[in-house]
Amino acid sequence: MSETHVKDVWLHRRAEMALDAFSPEERKGVEWALALLGDPTARDFVAANARRVPVDEPLYAFRATPDVRLFFDQAPDGTVRILDILREDKLQALRAGSPRRFRKGTSPLRLRPRVGRGKGLKAGSS
């Protein structure tokens, strides 16, 4: 994994690439957020404003600007690792394309036999 060290905050290569594509205003917001994440005296502020991402591993989102979010976790040694930086439009596109979560044991598809064909299943509602 390629990373760059910024105080006690590490940027994954994917986050570095995203940062290179941002406007100067967005970069200022990201730099502000990185400074907060690396400042031990600001950890309470970060903890109050970071949101847990609903995935199996501990992953958090922190808003750097109204349109930019940092996604990070924390290494066992306490280092904050910035895994990705996304604009809101990219995040919405990812949400739209991701499968919805369903309760255990339920399926988003109801399978039924195809009408007029001997074998096979067709996805659809019954």
C-alpha positions in Angstrom: 0.0 0.0 0.0 1.5 3.3 -1.0 1.0 6.1 1.6 2.2 9.6 2.4 2.7 10.7 6.0 1.2 13.9 7.2 1.7 14.3 11.0 0.1 11.2 12.4 -2.3 11.0 9.5 -1.6 8.8 6.5 -3.0 9.3 3.0 -3.5 6.2 0.9 -2.5 6.6 -2.7 -6.1 6.6 -3.8 -6.8 9.6 -1.5 -3.7 11.4 -2.9 -4.9 10.9 -6.4 -8.4 12.3 -5.4 -6.7 15.3 -3.7 -4.8 16.1 -6.9 -8.1 16.5 -8.8 -9.7 19.0 -6.4 -10.0 22.8 -6.8 -7.8 25.1 -4.5 -10.9 25.7 -2.3 -11.6 22.0 -1.9 -7.9 21.4 -1.1 -8.0 24.0 1.7 -11.0 22.2 3.2 -9.2 18.9 3.0 -6.1 20.4 4.5 -8.2 21.8 7.4 -9.7 18.4 7.9 -6.3 16.6 7.8 -5.0 19.1 10.4 -7.9 18.3 12.7 -7.5 14.6 12.3 -3.8 14.9 13.1 -4.3 17.2 16.1 -4.7 15.3 19.4 -6.5 18.3 21.0 -9.2 18.2 18.2 -10.0 14.4 18.6 -13.2 15.2 20.6 -14.4 17.5 17.8 -13.6 14.9 15.2 -15.3 12.1 17.2 -18.4 14.3 17.5 -18.5 15.1 13.7 -17.3 11.8 12.1 -19.9 9.3 11.1 -19.5 5.6 11.2 -19.9 4.0 7.7 -22.3 0.9 7.9 -19.7 -1.7 6.9 -18.2 -4.6 8.7 -14.9 -3.0 9.5 -14.6 0.3 11.5 -14.7 3.0 8.8 -15.6 6.7 9.3 -16.6 9.6 7.1 -15.6 13.2 8.0 -16.9 16.2 6.1 -14.0 18.4 4.9 -16.2 20.8 3.0 -20.0 20.7 2.2 -19.2 18.6 -0.9 -16.1 16.6 0.1 -15.8 13.7 2.6 -12.7 12.0 3.9 -13.1 8.2 4.6 -10.7 7.0 7.3 -9.9 4.3 9.8 -7.5 4.1 12.7 -4.5 1.8 12.7 -3.7 -0.2 15.9 -0.9 2.3 16.7 -3.4 5.2 16.6 -2.5 6.6 13.2 -5.4 7.9 11.3 -5.4 6.4 7.8 -7.2 8.4 5.1 -8.4 5.7 2.7 -10.4 7.8 0.2 -11.6 11.3 -0.4 -14.9 11.7 -2.4 -17.0 14.5 -3.6 -20.7 14.4 -2.8 -21.6 13.7 -6.5 -19.3 10.7 -6.7 -20.6 9.4 -3.3 -24.2 9.7 -4.6 -23.3 7.8 -7.8 -21.7 5.1 -5.7 -24.8 4.9 -3.5 -27.1 4.7 -6.5 -25.1 1.8 -7.9 -24.6 -0.2 -4.7 -27.0 -3.0 -3.7 -29.3 -2.2 -0.9 -29.0 -4.0 2.4 -31.7 -6.5 3.3 -32.5 -8.2 6.5 -30.8 -11.6 6.9 -32.8 -14.3 5.2 -34.7 -12.0 2.8 -33.9 -11.4 -0.9 -34.5 -8.4 -3.1 -35.6 -10.7 -5.9 -38.5 -13.0 -6.0 -37.8 -15.9 -8.3 -40.6 -17.4 -10.4 -40.6 -19.8 -13.3 -40.6 -18.2 -16.8 -43.9 -18.5 -18.4 -43.9 -20.6 -21.5 -40.4 -22.0 -21.0 -39.7 -25.3 -19.4 -36.6 -24.5 -17.4 -35.0 -21.5 -15.7 -35.9 -18.8 -13.3 -36.8 -15.2 -14.0 -36.2 -12.4 -11.5 -39.4 -10.4 -10.9 -42.1 -9.7 -8.4 -44.8 -12.2 -7.7 
